[in-house]
Amino acid sequence: MIVLDLCCPFHHRFEGWFASAAEFEAQLARGLVSCPVCGAGEVRRMPSAPHVQTTHPRPATPPPAAPGPSPASAPPDDQQALVAHLAATLRQLAQAAEDVGERFAEEARRIHYEESQVRPIRGQASRDDVEELLDEGIVVLPVPPGEDLH
């Protein structure tokens, strides 16, 4: 098993795990590799440092603990603050997405199958539409409308 650093044309970097470099190339040629962020099918390998297995004697004392996350990136301590943080993040994502309304399922398919420009979208879809999208490998996230976020 090898881990490859990959990148799409929109500069989303991600890892892919493959049986071999040849298997990566074969899957890429068959259109089975795509960006998990935007779904772009055009993916390329990025240079990566090889993992070298070495043995080192273990130190007698454990190394000092790494500093914790910065206050800006630290998750809120209480549940109410966490919910408020999540709601604010969802509102930001919704504001950045194009509202396609009732055409959500249709537009999600067009983007997935590269018939339309890759971009974040939001809109309405029935439960059946969502299940069909997921069955097709199109990742969607049901989110309540902004006024329903707590």
DSSP file (Angstrom, degrees, kcal/mol; ACC not computed):
  #  RESIDUE AA STRUCTURE BP1 BP2  ACC     N-H-->O    O-->H-N    N-H-->O    O-->H-N    TCO  KAPPA ALPHA  PHI   PSI    X-CA   Y-CA   Z-CA
    1    1 A M              0   0    0      0, 0.0     2,-0.3     0, 0.0    18,-0.2   0.000 360.0 360.0 360.0 133.4    0.0    0.0    0.0
    2    2 A I  E     -A   18   0A   0     16,-3.4    16,-2.5    18,-0.1     2,-0.5  -0.921 360.0-141.3-122.9 152.1    1.3    3.5   -0.9
    3    3 A V  E     -A   17   0A   0     -2,-0.3     2,-0.4    14,-0.2    14,-0.2  -0.958  21.1-166.1-112.4 122.8    0.1    6.9    0.1
    4    4 A L  E     -A   16   0A   0     12,-3.1    12,-2.1    -2,-0.5     2,-0.5  -0.877  20.1-131.3-111.6 141.2    0.3    9.5   -2.6
    5    5 A D  E     -A   15   0A   0     41,-0.5    41,-3.4    -2,-0.4     2,-0.3  -0.806  36.8-174.1 -85.5 126.1   -0.1   13.3   -2.3
    6    6 A L  E     -AB  14  45A   0      8,-3.5     8,-2.2    -2,-0.5     2,-0.3  -0.810  14.1-168.2-124.2 161.2   -2.6   14.4   -4.9
    7    7 A C  E     -AB  13  44A   0     37,-2.0    37,-2.5    -2,-0.3     6,-0.2  -0.994  10.3-145.9-149.9 142.9   -3.9   17.8   -6.1
    8    8 A C    >   -     0   0    0      4,-1.4     3,-2.1    -2,-0.3    35,-0.2  -0.528  41.9 -94.5-100.1 173.6   -6.8   18.9   -8.4
    9    9 A P  T 3  S+     0   0    0      0, 0.0    34,-0.1     0, 0.0    -1,-0.0   0.694 125.6  60.0 -61.9 -17.5   -6.8   21.9  -10.8
   10   10 A F  T 3  S-     0   0    0      2,-0.1     3,-0.1    30,-0.0     0, 0.0   0.232 119.1-111.1 -95.5  14.1   -8.4   24.0   -8.0
   11   11 A H    <   +     0   0    0     -3,-2.1     2,-0.6     1,-0.2    -4,-0.0   0.721  63.7 153.1  65.7  25.9   -5.3   23.3   -5.8
   12   12 A H        -     0   0    0     -4,-0.0    -4,-1.4     2,-0.0     2,-0.4  -0.784  32.1-152.9 -81.3 120.9   -7.2   21.2   -3.3
   13   13 A R  E     +A    7   0A   0     -2,-0.6     2,-0.3    -6,-0.2    -6,-0.2  -0.780  26.0 152.0 -98.5 140.8   -4.5   18.9   -1.8
   14   14 A F  E     -A    6   0A   0     -8,-2.2    -8,-3.5    -2,-0.4     2,-0.3  -0.971  38.4-107.5-157.8 166.8   -5.4   15.4   -0.5
   15   15 A E  E     -A    5   0A   0     -2,-0.3     2,-0.4   -10,-0.2   -10,-0.2  -0.728  22.9-165.1-100.4 150.8   -4.0   11.9    0.1
   16   16 A G  E     -A    4   0A   0    -12,-2.1   -12,-3.1    -2,-0.3     2,-0.5  -0.999   9.8-147.5-133.1 138.5   -4.8    8.8   -1.8
   17   17 A W  E     +A    3   0A   0     -2,-0.4     2,-0.3   -14,-0.2   -14,-0.2  -0.915  26.9 167.6-107.8 126.3   -4.0    5.2   -0.8
   18   18 A F  E     -A    2   0A   0    -16,-2.5   -16,-3.4    -2,-0.5     3,-0.1  -0.929  47.0-120.2-137.2 157.4   -3.3    2.7   -3.5
   19   19 A A  S    S-     0   0    0     -2,-0.3     2,-0.3   -18,-0.2    -1,-0.1   0.840  94.7 -20.4 -65.4 -33.1   -1.9   -0.8   -3.9
   20   20 A S     >  -     0   0    0    -18,-0.1     4,-1.9     1,-0.1    -1,-0.2  -0.965  68.7 -96.6-163.6 170.1    0.8    0.6   -6.1
   21   21 A A  H  > S+     0   0    0     -2,-0.3     4,-2.2     1,-0.2     5,-0.2   0.877 124.8  54.4 -63.8 -36.9    1.7    3.5   -8.3
   22   22 A A  H  > S+     0   0    0      1,-0.2     4,-2.4     2,-0.2    -1,-0.2   0.882 105.6  52.2 -64.5 -37.9    0.6    1.5  -11.3
   23   23 A E  H  > S+     0   0    0      2,-0.2     4,-2.6     1,-0.2     5,-0.2   0.887 107.6  52.4 -66.3 -38.2   -2.8    0.9   -9.6
   24   24 A F  H  X S+     0   0    0     -4,-1.9     4,-2.7     2,-0.2    -2,-0.2   0.954 110.7  47.3 -58.6 -49.5   -3.1    4.7   -9.1
   25   25 A E  H  X S+     0   0    0     -4,-2.2     4,-2.3     1,-0.2    -2,-0.2   0.892 112.5  49.8 -60.4 -40.5   -2.5    5.3  -12.8
   26   26 A A  H  X S+     0   0    0     -4,-2.4     4,-1.6     2,-0.2    -1,-0.2   0.922 112.8  45.6 -65.7 -43.9   -5.0    2.6  -13.8
   27   27 A Q  H  <>S+     0   0    0     -4,-2.6     5,-2.8     1,-0.2     6,-0.5   0.887 112.4  51.8 -66.5 -37.8   -7.7    4.0  -11.5
   28   28 A L  H ><5S+     0   0    0     -4,-2.7     3,-1.3    -5,-0.2    -2,-0.2   0.918 108.4  51.0 -63.4 -43.1   -7.0    7.5  -12.8
   29   29 A A  H 3<5S+     0   0    0     -4,-2.3    -1,-0.2     1,-0.3    -2,-0.2   0.823 109.4  51.1 -63.9 -32.0   -7.3    6.4  -16.4
   30   30 A R  T 3<5S-     0   0    0     -4,-1.6    -1,-0.3    -5,-0.1    -2,-0.2   0.431 117.3-113.7 -86.0   1.3  -10.7    4.8  -15.6
   31   31 A G  T < 5S+     0   0    0     -3,-1.3    -3,-0.2    -4,-0.3    -2,-0.1   0.753  80.2 125.9  76.0  24.2  -12.0    8.0  -14.0
   32   32 A L      < +     0   0    0     -5,-2.8     2,-0.5    -6,-0.1    -4,-0.2   0.492  53.1  76.3 -93.8  -3.7  -12.1    6.5  -10.5
   33   33 A V        +     0   0    0     -6,-0.5     2,-0.3    -5,-0.2    10,-0.1  -0.929  57.2 155.3-111.7 127.0  -10.0    9.1   -8.8
   34   34 A S        -     0   0    0     -2,-0.5     7,-0.2     8,-0.1     6,-0.1  -0.968  49.1 -86.7-145.6 161.5  -11.5   12.5   -8.0
   35   35 A C     >  -     0   0    0      5,-2.5     4,-1.8    -2,-0.3   -22,-0.1  -0.508  28.4-148.5 -68.4 127.5  -11.0   15.4   -5.6
   36   36 A P  T  4 S+     0   0    0      0, 0.0    -1,-0.1     0, 0.0   103,-0.0   0.674  94.8  50.7 -72.2 -14.6  -12.9   14.8   -2.4
   37   37 A V  T  4 S+     0   0    0      3,-0.1    -2,-0.0   -25,-0.1   -24,-0.0   0.926 132.8   3.9 -86.3 -51.0  -13.4   18.6   -2.0
   38   38 A C  T  4 S-     0   0    0      2,-0.1    81,-0.1   -26,-0.1    -1,-0.0   0.529  91.1-119.6-117.2  -8.9  -14.8   19.6   -5.4
   39   39 A G     <  +     0   0    0     -4,-1.8     2,-0.0     1,-0.2    75,-0.0   0.527  51.2 162.7  83.8   4.9  -15.2   16.4   -7.3
   40   40 A A        -     0   0    0      1,-0.1    -5,-2.5    -6,-0.1    -1,-0.2  -0.358  30.8-154.6 -61.3 135.1  -12.8   17.4  -10.1
   41   41 A G  S    S+     0   0    0     -7,-0.2     2,-1.0     1,-0.1    -8,-0.2   0.575  72.0  91.3 -88.1 -10.9  -11.7   14.3  -12.0
   42   42 A E        +     0   0    0    -11,-0.0     2,-0.4    -7,-0.0    -2,-0.1  -0.768  58.2 163.8 -88.2 105.3   -8.4   15.9  -13.2
   43   43 A V        -     0   0    0     -2,-1.0     2,-0.3   -35,-0.2   -35,-0.2  -0.946  16.9-170.2-126.7 141.9   -6.0   14.8  -10.5
   44   44 A R  E     -B    7   0A   0    -37,-2.5   -37,-2.0    -2,-0.4     2,-0.2  -0.952  27.2-107.0-131.9 154.9   -2.2   14.9  -10.5
   45   45 A R  E     -B    6   0A   0     -2,-0.3   -39,-0.3   -39,-0.2     3,-0.0  -0.527  29.7-148.7 -76.1 143.1    0.5   13.5   -8.1
   46   46 A M        -     0   0    0    -41,-3.4   -41,-0.5    -2,-0.2     2,-0.1  -0.818  30.6 -93.3-106.9 151.6    2.4   15.9   -6.0
   47   47 A P        -     0   0    0      0, 0.0     2,-0.3     0, 0.0    -1,-0.0  -0.389  51.0-179.9 -61.3 139.9    6.0   15.4   -5.0
   48   48 A S        -     0   0    0     -2,-0.1    -3,-0.0    -3,-0.0   -44,-0.0  -0.996  31.1-110.2-143.5 149.2    6.2   13.8   -1.6
   49   49 A A        -     0   0    0     -2,-0.3     2,-0.1     1,-0.1     3,-0.0  -0.578  40.1-115.1 -76.2 136.2    9.0   12.7    0.7
   50   50 A P        -     0   0    0      0, 0.0     2,-0.6     0, 0.0    -1,-0.1  -0.409  26.1-115.1 -70.0 148.7    9.4    8.9    0.9
   51   51 A H        -     0   0    0     -2,-0.1     2,-0.6     2,-0.0     0, 0.0  -0.755  30.8-161.5 -84.1 122.7    8.7    7.4    4.3
   52   52 A V        -     0   0    0     -2,-0.6     2,-0.6     2,-0.0    -3,-0.0  -0.930  11.4-139.4-110.1 120.6   12.0    5.8    5.6
   53   53 A Q        +     0   0    0     -2,-0.6     2,-0.3     2,-0.0    -2,-0.0  -0.674  33.6 166.3 -79.3 120.9   11.6    3.2    8.3
   54   54 A T        -     0   0    0     -2,-0.6     2,-0.5     2,-0.0    -2,-0.0  -0.917  30.8-132.9-130.4 158.7   14.4    3.7   10.9
   55   55 A T        +     0   0    0     -2,-0.3    -2,-0.0     3,-0.0     0, 0.0  -0.961  25.7 175.5-114.4 131.5   14.9    2.4   14.3
   56   56 A H        -     0   0    0     -2,-0.5     2,-0.1     3,-0.0    -2,-0.0  -0.978  37.8-104.3-129.7 142.9   16.0    4.8   17.1
   57   57 A P        -     0   0    0      0, 0.0     3,-0.1     0, 0.0    -2,-0.0  -0.443  43.2-113.3 -64.1 141.1   16.4    4.1   20.7
   58   58 A R        -     0   0    0     -2,-0.1    -3,-0.0     1,-0.1     2,-0.0  -0.540  32.9-108.5 -76.0 140.0   13.5    5.4   22.7
   59   59 A P        -     0   0    0      0, 0.0    -1,-0.1     0, 0.0    -3,-0.0  -0.344  18.5-126.2 -67.1 150.7   14.3    8.2   25.1
   60   60 A A  S    S+     0   0    0      2,-0.1    -2,-0.0    -3,-0.1     0, 0.0   0.840  98.1  40.0 -66.1 -33.3   14.3    7.4   28.8
   61   61 A T  S    S-     0   0    0      1,-0.0    -1,-0.0     3,-0.0     0, 0.0  -0.905  97.1-106.2-116.0 146.4   11.9   10.3   29.4
   62   62 A P        -     0   0    0      0, 0.0     3,-0.1     0, 0.0    -2,-0.1  -0.360  42.8-101.4 -66.7 149.5    9.0   11.2   27.2
   63   63 A P        -     0   0    0      0, 0.0     3,-0.1     0, 0.0     0, 0.0  -0.290  50.7 -83.9 -65.6 157.3    9.4   14.4   25.1
   64   64 A P        -     0   0    0      0, 0.0     2,-0.0     0, 0.0    -3,-0.0  -0.296  55.2 -95.5 -62.1 148.4    7.7   17.5   26.4
   65   65 A A        -     0   0    0      1,-0.1     3,-0.1    -3,-0.1     0, 0.0  -0.352  39.6-112.4 -65.9 141.8    4.1   17.8   25.4
   66   66 A A        -     0   0    0      1,-0.1    -1,-0.1    -3,-0.1     0, 0.0  -0.422  42.2 -93.3 -70.1 149.2    3.4   19.9   22.3
   67   67 A P        -     0   0    0      0, 0.0    -1,-0.1     0, 0.0     3,-0.1  -0.324  46.4-110.0 -62.9 149.2    1.5   23.1   22.9
   68   68 A G        -     0   0    0      1,-0.2     6,-0.1    -3,-0.1     0, 0.0  -0.071  49.4 -65.7 -71.1 176.5   -2.2   22.9   22.6
   69   69 A P        -     0   0    0      0, 0.0    -1,-0.2     0, 0.0     5,-0.1  -0.257  60.4 -97.8 -63.7 152.4   -4.2   24.4   19.8
   70   70 A S    >>  -     0   0    0      1,-0.1     4,-1.6    -3,-0.1     3,-1.0  -0.332  35.6-108.9 -66.8 154.3   -4.3   28.2   19.6
   71   71 A P  T 34 S+     0   0    0      0, 0.0    -1,-0.1     0, 0.0     3,-0.0   0.832 118.3  57.1 -55.9 -32.6   -7.4   29.8   21.1
   72   72 A A  T 34 S+     0   0    0      1,-0.2    -2,-0.0     3,-0.0     0, 0.0   0.837 116.4  33.7 -68.6 -31.3   -8.7   30.7   17.7
   73   73 A S  T <4 S+     0   0    0     -3,-1.0    -1,-0.2     2,-0.1    -3,-0.0   0.529  92.8 108.7-102.2  -6.5   -8.7   27.1   16.5
   74   74 A A  S  < S-     0   0    0     -4,-1.6     3,-0.1    -5,-0.1    -6,-0.0  -0.472  74.7-115.3 -71.4 138.0   -9.5   25.4   19.8
   75   75 A P        -     0   0    0      0, 0.0    -1,-0.1     0, 0.0     7,-0.1  -0.409  40.4 -92.7 -69.3 150.4  -13.0   23.9   19.9
   76   76 A P        -     0   0    0      0, 0.0     6,-0.1     0, 0.0     0, 0.0  -0.285  29.2-133.7 -61.3 149.4  -15.4   25.5   22.4
   77   77 A D  S    S+     0   0    0     -3,-0.1     2,-0.2     4,-0.0     3,-0.0   0.883  82.0  54.7 -75.3 -40.1  -15.5   23.8   25.8
   78   78 A D  S  > S-     0   0    0      1,-0.1     4,-1.9     4,-0.0     5,-0.1  -0.608  82.8-120.5-101.8 160.7  -19.2   23.6   26.4
   79   79 A Q  H  > S+     0   0    0      1,-0.2     4,-2.4    -2,-0.2     5,-0.2   0.864 110.2  54.7 -64.7 -38.6  -21.9   22.1   24.2
   80   80 A Q  H  > S+     0   0    0      1,-0.2     4,-2.1     2,-0.2    -1,-0.2   0.908 109.7  47.1 -64.6 -41.4  -23.9   25.4   23.7
   81   81 A A  H  > S+     0   0    0      2,-0.2     4,-2.5     1,-0.2    -1,-0.2   0.876 110.7  53.4 -66.7 -36.7  -20.8   27.2   22.4
   82   82 A L  H  X S+     0   0    0     -4,-1.9     4,-2.5     2,-0.2    -2,-0.2   0.916 109.0  48.2 -64.1 -43.3  -20.0   24.3   20.1
   83   83 A V  H  X S+     0   0    0     -4,-2.4     4,-2.6     2,-0.2    -2,-0.2   0.912 112.2  49.3 -63.2 -42.5  -23.5   24.4   18.6
   84   84 A A  H  X S+     0   0    0     -4,-2.1     4,-2.2     2,-0.2    -2,-0.2   0.900 111.4  49.5 -63.6 -40.4  -23.2   28.2   18.2
   85   85 A H  H  X S+     0   0    0     -4,-2.5     4,-2.2     2,-0.2    -2,-0.2   0.917 112.0  48.0 -64.3 -43.7  -19.8   27.8   16.5
   86   86 A L  H  X S+     0   0    0     -4,-2.5     4,-2.6     2,-0.2    -2,-0.2   0.913 111.0  50.7 -63.6 -43.5  -21.2   25.1   14.1
   87   87 A A  H  X S+     0   0    0     -4,-2.6     4,-2.2     1,-0.2    -1,-0.2   0.903 110.3  49.7 -62.1 -41.2  -24.2   27.2   13.3
   88   88 A A  H  X S+     0   0    0     -4,-2.2     4,-2.1     2,-0.2    -1,-0.2   0.902 111.1  49.5 -64.4 -40.4  -22.0   30.2   12.4
   89   89 A T  H  X S+     0   0    0     -4,-2.2     4,-2.3     2,-0.2    -2,-0.2   0.917 110.5  49.9 -64.5 -43.3  -19.8   28.0   10.2
   90   90 A L  H  X S+     0   0    0     -4,-2.6     4,-2.5     1,-0.2    -2,-0.2   0.888 109.2  52.2 -63.2 -38.9  -22.9   26.6    8.4
   91   91 A R  H  X S+     0   0    0     -4,-2.2     4,-2.4     2,-0.2    -1,-0.2   0.916 109.2  49.9 -62.5 -42.2  -24.2   30.2    7.8
   92   92 A Q  H  X S+     0   0    0     -4,-2.1     4,-1.6     2,-0.2    -2,-0.2   0.923 111.9  47.8 -62.1 -44.1  -20.8   31.2    6.3
   93   93 A L  H  X S+     0   0    0     -4,-2.3     4,-0.8     1,-0.2    -1,-0.2   0.910 111.7  50.2 -63.4 -41.7  -20.8   28.2    4.0
   94   94 A A  H >< S+     0   0    0     -4,-2.5     3,-0.7     1,-0.2    -1,-0.2   0.891 108.2  52.5 -65.0 -39.1  -24.4   28.9    2.9
   95   95 A Q  H 3< S+     0   0    0     -4,-2.4    -1,-0.2     1,-0.2    -2,-0.2   0.843 109.6  49.6 -65.0 -32.4  -23.6   32.5    2.2
   96   96 A A  H 3< S+     0   0    0     -4,-1.6     2,-0.3    -5,-0.2    -1,-0.2   0.628  99.2  84.8 -81.5 -13.2  -20.6   31.4    0.0
   97   97 A A  S << S-     0   0    0     -4,-0.8     2,-0.4    -3,-0.7    24,-0.3  -0.631  83.6-114.6 -94.2 148.1  -22.8   28.9   -2.0
   98   98 A E  E     -c  121   0B   0     22,-2.5    24,-2.6    -2,-0.3     2,-0.8  -0.655  27.7-129.5 -77.6 129.8  -24.9   29.7   -5.0
   99   99 A D  E     +c  122   0B   0     -2,-0.4    24,-0.2    22,-0.2    -1,-0.1  -0.728  32.9 170.5 -83.4 110.3  -28.6   29.1   -4.2
  100  100 A V  E >   -     0   0B   0     22,-3.1     3,-1.9    -2,-0.8    23,-0.2   0.342  25.0-161.7-101.9   4.6  -30.0   26.9   -7.0
  101  101 A G  E >   -c  123   0B   0     21,-0.6    23,-2.0     1,-0.3     3,-1.2  -0.215  66.7  -1.9  58.3-132.6  -33.3   26.3   -5.3
  102  102 A E  T 3  S+     0   0    0      1,-0.3     3,-0.4    21,-0.2    -1,-0.3   0.610 124.7  71.7 -69.5 -12.5  -35.4   23.3   -6.5
  103  103 A R  T <>  +     0   0    0     -3,-1.9     4,-3.0     1,-0.2     5,-0.3   0.245  64.6 113.1 -86.1  14.8  -32.8   22.5   -9.1
  104  104 A F  H <> S+     0   0    0     -3,-1.2     4,-2.8    20,-0.6     5,-0.2   0.923  75.9  43.9 -56.1 -52.2  -30.3   21.3   -6.5
  105  105 A A  H  > S+     0   0    0     19,-0.5     4,-2.0    -3,-0.4    -1,-0.2   0.920 116.6  47.6 -61.3 -44.3  -30.3   17.6   -7.5
  106  106 A E  H  > S+     0   0    0     -4,-0.3     4,-2.2     1,-0.2    -1,-0.2   0.927 115.2  44.7 -61.8 -46.2  -30.0   18.4  -11.2
  107  107 A E  H  X S+     0   0    0     -4,-3.0     4,-2.4     2,-0.2    -2,-0.2   0.870 109.7  55.3 -70.3 -36.2  -27.2   21.0  -10.6
  108  108 A A  H  X S+     0   0    0     -4,-2.8     4,-2.6    -5,-0.3    -1,-0.2   0.907 110.0  47.5 -61.6 -41.2  -25.3   18.7   -8.3
  109  109 A R  H  X S+     0   0    0     -4,-2.0     4,-2.8    -5,-0.2     6,-0.2   0.924 109.8  52.3 -64.4 -44.3  -25.3   16.0  -11.0
  110  110 A R  H  <>S+     0   0    0     -4,-2.2     5,-3.4     1,-0.2     6,-1.1   0.900 113.3  44.5 -60.5 -40.6  -24.2   18.5  -13.6
  111  111 A I  H ><5S+     0   0    0     -4,-2.4     3,-1.6     4,-0.2    -1,-0.2   0.937 113.4  50.5 -67.6 -46.2  -21.3   19.5  -11.4
  112  112 A H  H 3<5S+     0   0    0     -4,-2.6    -2,-0.2     1,-0.3    -1,-0.2   0.894 113.2  44.8 -59.7 -41.4  -20.4   15.9  -10.5
  113  113 A Y  T 3<5S-     0   0    0     -4,-2.8    -1,-0.3    -5,-0.2    -2,-0.2   0.194 116.6-114.3 -91.5  17.3  -20.4   14.8  -14.1
  114  114 A E  T < 5S+     0   0    0     -3,-1.6    -3,-0.2    -5,-0.1    -2,-0.1   0.793  82.9 122.5  57.9  34.4  -18.4   17.9  -15.2
  115  115 A E  S   <S+     0   0    0     -5,-3.4     2,-0.3    -6,-0.2    -4,-0.2   0.457  74.9  35.0 -97.6  -5.3  -21.2   19.4  -17.3
  116  116 A S  S    S-     0   0    0     -6,-1.1    -2,-0.1    -5,-0.1    -1,-0.1  -0.952 102.1 -77.0-144.5 160.7  -21.2   22.5  -15.2
  117  117 A Q        -     0   0    0     -2,-0.3     2,-0.4     1,-0.1    -2,-0.1  -0.312  50.2-111.5 -61.1 137.2  -18.6   24.7  -13.4
  118  118 A V        +     0   0    0     -7,-0.1    -1,-0.1    -4,-0.1   -79,-0.1  -0.590  62.1 132.1 -72.0 124.4  -17.4   23.3  -10.1
  119  119 A R        -     0   0    0     -2,-0.4     2,-0.3   -81,-0.1   -22,-0.1  -0.970  61.7 -86.1-164.9 158.5  -18.7   25.6   -7.3
  120  120 A P        -     0   0    0      0, 0.0   -22,-2.5     0, 0.0     2,-0.3  -0.580  50.3-177.9 -74.1 136.2  -20.4   25.3   -4.0
  121  121 A I  E     -c   98   0B   0     -2,-0.3     2,-0.3   -24,-0.3   -22,-0.2  -0.904  14.0-170.8-130.5 160.5  -24.2   25.2   -4.3
  122  122 A R  E     +c   99   0B   0    -24,-2.6   -22,-3.1    -2,-0.3   -21,-0.6  -0.965  26.0 115.7-143.5 159.4  -27.2   25.0   -2.0
  123  123 A G  E     -c  101   0B   0     -2,-0.3     2,-0.4   -24,-0.2   -21,-0.2  -0.977  57.9 -55.4 169.7-162.7  -30.9   24.4   -2.5
  124  124 A Q        +     0   0    0    -23,-2.0   -20,-0.6    -2,-0.3   -19,-0.5  -0.849  43.6 169.2-111.4 144.3  -33.7   22.1   -1.8
  125  125 A A        -     0   0    0     -2,-0.4     2,-0.1   -21,-0.1   -22,-0.1  -0.990  31.7-115.9-148.5 147.3  -34.0   18.4   -2.5
  126  126 A S     >  -     0   0    0     -2,-0.3     4,-2.4     1,-0.1     5,-0.2  -0.340  34.5-107.4 -75.8 164.7  -36.4   15.6   -1.6
  127  127 A R  H  > S+     0   0    0      1,-0.2     4,-2.5     2,-0.2     5,-0.2   0.898 123.0  52.5 -58.9 -40.6  -35.2   12.7    0.6
  128  128 A D  H  > S+     0   0    0      2,-0.2     4,-2.4     1,-0.2    -1,-0.2   0.912 108.2  50.3 -62.5 -42.5  -35.5   10.5   -2.6
  129  129 A D  H  > S+     0   0    0      2,-0.2     4,-2.6     1,-0.2    -2,-0.2   0.919 110.6  49.5 -61.0 -43.4  -33.3   12.9   -4.5
  130  130 A V  H  X S+     0   0    0     -4,-2.4     4,-2.5     1,-0.2    -2,-0.2   0.923 111.0  49.3 -62.6 -44.4  -30.7   12.9   -1.7
  131  131 A E  H  X S+     0   0    0     -4,-2.5     4,-2.3     1,-0.2    -1,-0.2   0.903 111.9  48.9 -62.0 -41.2  -30.6    9.1   -1.6
  132  132 A E  H  X S+     0   0    0     -4,-2.4     4,-1.6     2,-0.2    -2,-0.2   0.907 110.5  50.7 -65.4 -41.6  -30.2    8.9   -5.4
  133  133 A L  H  <>S+     0   0    0     -4,-2.6     5,-2.7     1,-0.2     3,-0.3   0.937 111.7  47.4 -60.7 -46.1  -27.4   11.5   -5.3
  134  134 A L  H ><5S+     0   0    0     -4,-2.5     3,-1.5     1,-0.2    -2,-0.2   0.893 108.6  54.8 -63.2 -39.5  -25.6    9.5   -2.6
  135  135 A D  H 3<5S+     0   0    0     -4,-2.3    -1,-0.2     1,-0.3    -2,-0.2   0.823 106.4  52.8 -61.9 -30.8  -26.1    6.2   -4.6
  136  136 A E  T 3<5S-     0   0    0     -4,-1.6    -1,-0.3    -3,-0.3    -2,-0.2   0.451 124.1-105.7 -83.2  -0.5  -24.4    7.9   -7.5
  137  137 A G  T < 5S+     0   0    0     -3,-1.5     2,-0.7     1,-0.3    -3,-0.2   0.654  75.6 139.9  85.3  15.3  -21.4    8.8   -5.4
  138  138 A I      < -     0   0    0     -5,-2.7     2,-0.4    -6,-0.2    -1,-0.3  -0.847  47.2-140.3 -96.2 114.1  -22.4   12.5   -5.2
  139  139 A V        +     0   0    0     -2,-0.7     2,-0.3    -3,-0.1    -5,-0.0  -0.611  28.1 171.2 -81.1 125.7  -21.7   13.7   -1.6
  140  140 A V        -     0   0    0     -2,-0.4    -2,-0.0   -10,-0.1    -6,-0.0  -0.937  23.3-147.9-130.1 154.5  -24.4   16.1   -0.2
  141  141 A L        -     0   0    0     -2,-0.3     2,-0.3     2,-0.0    -2,-0.0  -0.937  15.5-139.3-126.0 107.9  -24.9   17.5    3.2
  142  142 A P        +     0   0    0      0, 0.0   -18,-0.1     0, 0.0    -2,-0.0  -0.511  29.9 174.4 -66.8 126.2  -28.5   18.2    4.3
  143  143 A V        -     0   0    0     -2,-0.3     3,-0.1   -53,-0.0     6,-0.0  -0.999  30.2-118.7-134.3 134.0  -28.5   21.5    6.3
  144  144 A P        -     0   0    0      0, 0.0     5,-0.1     0, 0.0     0, 0.0  -0.303  46.2 -84.4 -67.1 157.7  -31.6   23.3    7.6
  145  145 A P    >   -     0   0    0      0, 0.0     3,-2.2     0, 0.0     4,-0.5  -0.217  47.5-101.2 -57.8 155.7  -32.3   26.8    6.2
  146  146 A G  G >  S+     0   0    0      1,-0.3     3,-1.3     2,-0.2   -55,-0.1   0.814 121.2  57.1 -50.8 -39.7  -30.5   29.6    8.0
  147  147 A E  G 3  S+     0   0    0      1,-0.3    -1,-0.3     3,-0.1     0, 0.0   0.710 103.8  55.2 -69.5 -17.1  -33.5   30.6   10.1
  148  148 A D  G <  S+     0   0    0     -3,-2.2     2,-0.3     2,-0.0    -1,-0.3   0.494  83.0 103.0 -92.2  -4.3  -33.7   27.0   11.5
  149  149 A L    <         0   0    0     -3,-1.3   -65,-0.0    -4,-0.5    -6,-0.0  -0.621 360.0 360.0 -77.5 136.7  -30.1   27.0   12.8
  150  150 A H              0   0    0     -2,-0.3    -1,-0.1   -67,-0.1   -66,-0.1   0.480 360.0 360.0 -77.8 360.0  -30.0   27.5   16.5
